[in-house]
Amino acid sequence: MPMPDMQPVSSSNIAAVGYDAENQTVYVQFMNGSTYAYKGVPEHEFENLRTAPSVGSYLNRNYKNVYPYERA
């Protein structure tokens, strides 16, 4: 599955995020080069992540134990 266009974010541990609207999947690329795909995420929730004051904190608080994820 090809990854969507990744948008750089200002974060100490996250390099970029992207959203596949068709599959409702958020891709998160970390500074260490690993990328994870979070499944079943509504588009407004991706926008919340992308525009959060702290992307890493938002991810931990609102994604980690909410959406199933796997290494992409």
C-alpha positions as CSV (number, residue, x, y, z in Angstrom):
1,M,0.0,0.0,0.0
2,P,1.6,3.3,-1.1
3,M,2.0,5.9,1.6
4,P,0.3,9.2,1.2
5,D,2.2,12.5,0.9
6,M,3.9,13.1,4.2
7,Q,3.7,16.5,5.8
8,P,6.7,17.6,8.0
9,V,5.7,18.5,11.6
10,S,7.5,20.3,14.3
11,S,8.3,17.6,16.9
12,S,11.3,16.3,18.8
13,N,10.6,12.7,17.8
14,I,8.2,12.8,14.9
15,A,9.4,13.8,11.4
16,A,6.2,13.8,9.4
17,V,2.6,12.6,9.3
18,G,0.3,11.6,6.4
19,Y,-3.3,10.5,5.9
20,D,-4.8,8.0,3.6
21,A,-8.5,9.1,3.5
22,E,-9.6,6.1,1.5
23,N,-8.4,3.7,4.1
24,Q,-8.7,6.1,7.1
25,T,-5.1,5.4,7.9
26,V,-2.6,7.8,9.6
27,Y,1.1,7.3,8.9
28,V,3.5,8.6,11.4
29,Q,7.2,8.8,10.5
30,F,9.6,9.0,13.4
31,M,13.0,10.7,13.5
32,N,14.6,7.3,13.8
33,G,13.3,6.4,10.4
34,S,10.5,4.0,11.4
35,T,7.0,4.6,10.2
36,Y,3.8,3.4,11.8
37,A,0.3,3.1,10.4
38,Y,-2.7,3.8,12.6
39,K,-6.0,2.3,11.3
40,G,-9.5,3.6,11.4
41,V,-8.7,7.2,12.2
42,P,-11.3,9.8,11.1
43,E,-9.9,12.7,9.0
44,H,-10.7,15.3,11.7
45,E,-8.6,13.3,14.2
46,F,-5.6,13.4,11.7
47,E,-6.0,17.2,11.5
48,N,-6.0,17.4,15.3
49,L,-2.8,15.5,15.3
50,R,-1.2,17.5,12.5
51,T,-2.0,20.8,14.1
52,A,-1.4,19.8,17.8
53,P,1.0,22.1,19.8
54,S,2.9,18.9,20.6
55,V,2.4,16.2,18.0
56,G,4.2,13.5,20.1
57,S,2.1,14.2,23.2
58,Y,-1.1,14.2,21.2
59,L,-0.1,10.9,19.5
60,N,0.6,9.3,22.9
61,R,-2.6,10.6,24.5
62,N,-5.1,10.1,21.7
63,Y,-3.8,7.4,19.4
64,K,-1.6,4.8,21.2
65,N,-4.3,2.9,23.1
66,V,-7.2,3.9,20.8
67,Y,-6.3,2.9,17.2
68,P,-4.8,-0.4,16.1
69,Y,-1.4,0.2,14.6
70,E,1.5,-1.6,12.9
71,R,4.9,-0.8,11.5
72,A,4.5,0.4,7.9
